[in-house]
Amino acid sequence: MPVFIYTAKDRQGKAKKGELETVNKDVAIAMLRRQGLAEIKVKKKPIELSFGGVPKVTDKDISIFFRQLSTMINAGLPLVQCFELLQKGTNHKGLLKLFAGVQNELESGTPFGETLRKFPDEFDRLTCSLVEAGEKGGILDSILLRICEFKEKSLALQAKIKSAMIYPASIMVIAFIVTAILMIFVVPIFAEMFSSFGAELPAPTKIVMNISDGFVDYWYLVFGVPIATVFAIKAIYKTPAGNYQLDNLMLNLPALGDVLRKGAVARFTRTFSTLSAAGVPILDAMDTVAETSGNMVIEHVIIGAKDSISQGQSLSQPLEESGIFPIMVTQMIGIGEQTGAMEEMLGKIADFYEEEVDTAVDSMTALMEPAIMAFLGVVIGGLVIAIYLTIFIMASVVYFSVSTAV
């Protein structure tokens, strides 16, 4: 939020000056008047560029902050005082700026849930919806703890999925770099040495040398094409159609697609369960669940399911028809709808699929390790054999020549 510089006089006529971080100039003036100040002059502080910057507030920071806030609310402290104490208890510049901004909004009379929506970089739609539900129900402290638990489980799930994606990608990148270095810098040295060799070179050596010539002549394509591909994928991902197609492709990849699908199911059911427990109406919950799904294909399915619910249909039917969600999931959701135990059923599905992600990651790793080793063996081993095969032939020719001369 913007920062405003002010000058004013208190009731005794003493000059005061300082800074305020708030939404706009009018709000800043109103806040100063409530403090009993007069002759107020406010202007927006110019943005100062710095090399350090303010550290980003992470989900882990928010989770810790919510636990502290829940404890203070449970102890009966007013929200404004809670944020005053929070500012005294941290040295994190990003959190200090966030706490000050939230405190200013609360002092101006803005409800807590509405205040959080003014900080979208730190508080997502799910968090804001849960906080608003907690305010209305008078259970804000317990809702904050539920958000903490949700975020901690979500972070653990994200870490598992990232590890599943990073492992094969890092191995392939390293293999590519090693191969490129060998082709551009090592093989040409042997090729120059072999050029003075009178005998016929083996076919594997010829193939490797031809490939090496291509790497040397078109090195800019060798390194440029992968980099351009990464930027192209990012650009495509920014378009709705491209985002949908790439997400759909990822869900259908062998091994990795299974991990992503189970992770998406776990995230969907965990988010839905958390919103249901907080008393958020199902149609409002569907909007939030769709937005936080993390996958465009899943988001479209959830939006379609919301339309079906608004027309009086069940939730399980459109989910089953989509073909995205496993039959077991849709059947359990259907049972939850019939028995009125939706929240409990969604929680059990989330627990099950979070464990399934662990199993799927282990299975994927077990499947990919032999494939990666085989690939590295063929590429690196092929290069070594092609080079050493020629060296052995050269040695045998030299030995034959020496023996004949003797």
Residue pairs with C-beta under 8 A, 6 or more apart in sequence:
1 21
1 22
1 23
1 101
1 118
2 21
2 22
2 23
2 24
2 44
2 45
3 19
3 20
3 21
3 44
3 45
4 19
4 20
4 21
4 22
4 25
4 28
4 42
4 43
4 44
4 45
5 17
5 18
5 19
5 42
5 43
5 44
5 45
6 17
6 18
6 19
6 20
6 28
6 32
6 40
6 41
6 42
6 43
7 15
7 16
7 17
7 40
7 41
8 15
8 16
8 17
8 32
8 37
8 38
8 39
8 40
8 41
9 15
9 16
9 37
9 38
9 39
10 16
10 36
10 37
10 38
11 36
11 38
16 37
19 45
20 28
20 31
20 32
20 42
20 104
21 97
21 100
21 101
21 104
22 28
22 31
22 101
22 104
22 105
22 108
23 105
23 118
25 42
25 43
25 44
27 104
27 108
28 42
29 40
29 42
30 108
31 104
31 107
31 108
32 40
32 42
33 40
34 107
54 93
54 94
54 97
55 92
55 93
55 94
56 94
57 92
57 94
57 95
57 98
57 121
57 122
59 151
59 154
59 155
60 151
60 155
61 92
61 94
61 95
62 122
62 123
62 127
62 151
63 147
63 148
63 151
63 152
63 155
65 86
65 95
66 144
66 145
66 147
66 148
66 151
67 144
67 145
67 148
68 86
68 89
69 82
69 86
69 144
70 140
70 141
70 142
70 144
70 145
70 148
71 141
72 81
72 82
72 85
73 79
73 82
73 140
73 141
73 144
74 141
77 85
79 106
79 112
80 103
80 106
80 107
83 99
83 100
83 102
83 103
83 106
84 103
86 95
86 99
87 96
87 99
87 100
87 103
90 96
90 99
98 119
98 122
101 118
101 119
102 115
102 116
102 119
105 115
105 118
106 112
106 115
110 118
111 132
111 135
112 131
112 135
112 140
113 128
113 129
113 131
113 132
113 134
113 135
114 132
116 122
116 123
116 127
116 128
116 131
117 123
117 128
123 131
124 292
125 288
125 291
125 292
126 150
126 271
126 274
126 275
126 288
126 291
126 292
127 147
129 275
129 278
129 280
129 284
129 285
129 288
130 143
130 146
130 147
130 274
130 275
130 278
130 280
131 140
131 143
131 144
131 147
133 143
133 275
133 278
133 279
133 280
134 140
134 141
134 142
134 143
134 144
134 278
136 279
137 143
137 278
137 279
143 278
146 274
146 277
146 278
147 274
150 270
150 271
150 274
153 270
153 350
153 354
154 267
154 270
156 354
157 263
157 266
157 267
157 354
157 357
160 263
160 357
160 358
160 361
161 259
161 260
161 263
161 357
161 361
163 361
164 256
164 259
164 360
164 361
164 364
164 365
165 256
167 365
167 368
168 256
168 368
168 372
171 372
171 376
172 372
175 372
175 375
175 376
175 379
175 380
176 226
178 380
179 379
179 380
179 383
180 215
180 222
180 223
182 380
182 383
183 211
183 212
183 215
183 216
183 383
184 212
184 215
184 216
184 219
184 222
187 208
187 209
187 212
187 383
187 387
188 212
188 216
190 387
190 390
191 209
191 212
194 201
194 205
194 209
194 390
194 394
197 390
197 394
197 397
198 397
199 393
199 394
199 397
201 209
201 390
202 386
202 389
202 390
202 393
204 382
204 385
204 386
204 389
205 386
205 387
205 389
205 390
207 386
208 382
208 383
208 386
208 387
215 222
233 246
235 242
236 242
236 243
236 245
236 246
237 243
237 246
240 296
243 296
244 296
244 297
244 300
247 295
247 296
247 297
247 298
248 296
248 297
250 256
250 257
250 260
250 295
251 257
251 260
251 261
251 264
251 295
251 297
251 324
253 260
255 363
255 364
255 367
255 368
256 364
258 360
258 363
258 364
259 357
259 360
259 361
259 364
260 295
261 324
262 353
262 356
262 357
262 360
263 353
263 357
264 293
264 294
264 295
264 298
265 325
265 326
265 329
265 349
265 353
266 349
266 350
266 353
266 354
266 356
266 357
267 292
267 293
267 294
268 289
268 293
268 298
268 302
269 329
269 346
269 347
269 349
269 350
269 353
270 346
270 347
270 350
270 354
271 288
271 289
271 292
271 293
272 285
272 289
272 346
273 343
273 346
273 347
273 350
275 284
275 285
275 288
275 289
276 282
276 285
276 342
276 343
276 346
277 343
280 288
282 309
282 315
283 306
283 309
283 310
286 302
286 303
286 305
286 306
286 309
287 306
289 302
290 298
290 299
290 302
290 303
290 306
291 299
293 299
293 302
297 324
298 324
301 318
301 319
301 322
301 324
301 325
304 318
304 322
305 315
305 318
305 319
305 322
308 314
308 315
308 317
308 318
309 315
314 334
314 337
315 333
315 337
316 330
316 331
316 333
316 334
316 337
317 334
319 325
319 329
319 330
319 333
320 327
320 330
329 349
329 353
332 345
332 348
332 349
333 342
333 345
333 346
333 349
335 341
335 345
336 342
336 343
336 344
336 345
336 346
339 345
